[in-house]
Amino acid sequence: MRIHFIAIGGAAMHNLALAVASKAGYVVTGSDDEIFDPALTHLREAGLLPGEMGWHPEKITSDIDAIILGMHAREDNPELVRARELGLRIYSFPEYLYEQTKDKIRIVVGGSHGKTTTTSMILYVLNRLGIETDYMVGAQIEGFERMVRLSDTAKYAVFEGDEYLTSPLDLRSKFLWYKPHVAILTGIAWDHINVFPTFPEYVETFRKFAHSISQSFIYYEGDENLRMLADELKQQSAPCQLLPYKEYVGEVEMGVFGRHNMQNLQAACLACEQIGVKREDFYREIASFTGASNRLEKIAETSTAVAYKDFAHSPSKLKATVNAVRERYPKMRLVAAMELHTFSSLMADFLPQYKDCMAEADVALVYFNPKVIEHKRLTPITSNEVAAAFGTSNIEVFTESEALQIRLRQIDYTNTALLMMSSGTFDGIHINDFAKELIHG
């Protein structure tokens, strides 16, 4: 079986390529116009790194059994055009995952926030209990070699369900492919404004997802939009049982913290229960879970200071993370820095969603790069607009990475918790090393 990946360098795509290549009888090739670490190293070590960057339609031949198309590729991609001319079977990433697991019991975790952590919690416990599982998750987890696994033997498949677009050829949400038996929705907070220009349109894709669940719908009952969807399913006599949850409150001391993580933990517990895991076994194993990579991850600590990093960038994620650190360290000064990096976060119409998101920080630094806005062909925004949108007096806005670094170096980190939040790198900052430098002085 020969499989070719167009845009193989993506975080999920290269992990899927590694998973497919590990299966007996599969030959994997791929292409991309740029590949960065860690994908670069992973592909090179597996012998899957393209010999040269770019698109090479001459390498798309009739003996290829399937093409897997990444979201990074455009509809006019030369290799995609050639594949369609030849009539090759073309899969999107989520379509291929479903195809490979359609005979398994599928657990899917969706929501505007907490997807990766909740999925990781489920996988961590199942792994500790020796329950074989196929999976796709958006971060590295302790005890797992890759972020994707596909096998011929696992009875279960656990997927992180993303509401973003499937592929250049399929503008539906990815998670609509998965047809879950058991599904979690952690919350609905408007995101991806470039794809869902209004909040009702954003809610609608979650409605479609909820109606695709066949057995158990696990949802956070504190979210009014999820309660609405659950009521609709009940009124329409949908086949799935409705399982609302709050946050975990118990005597077991956990390795993660924050109200949002206690909610994630309770959702993961309910999902595991649906496939026969006893609640006491779940709590025993999850106690040693310290989090997924880049999700409220402790990266440095001294006797008087601590530093965390987080992938948070959307308003709901940002607020939950800042509040979690404030609650964890109530007597320490909280210095929080975040980067506006995604399409939504850099759009003027979306900025008001960030109101009060960093109110709990003593020092709140917001960074964005005007060149990124230009590259994404968005309407320019100003520092004053950003500060006004966040709406609190602690906000300082920066448009140059060096200026941000200078400001962070000016701070005395005695009795301080530092929180660095971005889906990027603040334009070239090695966050782990920089945080260590700051708090160690």
Sequence and secondary structure as in RCSB ss.txt:
>XXXX:A:sequence
MRIHFIAIGGAAMHNLALAVASKAGYVVTGSDDEIFDPALTHLREAGLLPGEMGWHPEKITSDIDAIILGMHARE
DNPELVRARELGLRIYSFPEYLYEQTKDKIRIVVGGSHGKTTTTSMILYVLNRLGIETDYMVGAQIEGFERMVRL
SDTAKYAVFEGDEYLTSPLDLRSKFLWYKPHVAILTGIAWDHINVFPTFPEYVETFRKFAHSISQSFIYYEGDEN
LRMLADELKQQSAPCQLLPYKEYVGEVEMGVFGRHNMQNLQAACLACEQIGVKREDFYREIASFTGASNRLEKIA
ETSTAVAYKDFAHSPSKLKATVNAVRERYPKMRLVAAMELHTFSSLMADFLPQYKDCMAEADVALVYFNPKVIEH
KRLTPITSNEVAAAFGTSNIEVFTESEALQIRLRQIDYTNTALLMMSSGTFDGIHINDFAKELIHG
>XXXX:A:secstr
 EEEEETTTSHHHHHHHHHHHTSTT EEEEEBS   TTHHHHHHHTT S SSSB  GGG  TT  EEEE TTS T
T HHHHHHHHTT  EEEHHHHHHHHHTTSEEEEEESSSSHHHHHHHHHHHHHHTT  EEEE SS  TT S SEE 
 SS SEEEEE   SEEETTEEEEGGGGS  SEEEE       TTT  SHHHHHHHHHHHHTT SSEEEEETT HH
HHHHHHHHHHTT SSEEEEE    SSS  SS SHHHHHHHHHHHHHHHTTT  HHHHHHHHTT    TTSSEEEE
E SSEEEEEE   SHHHHHHHHHHHHHHSTTSEEEEEEE  STGGG TTTGGGGTTTTTT SEEEEE  HHHHHH
TT     HHHHHHHH STTEEEES HHHHHHHHHTS  TTEEEEEE SS TTT  HHHHHHHHHH 
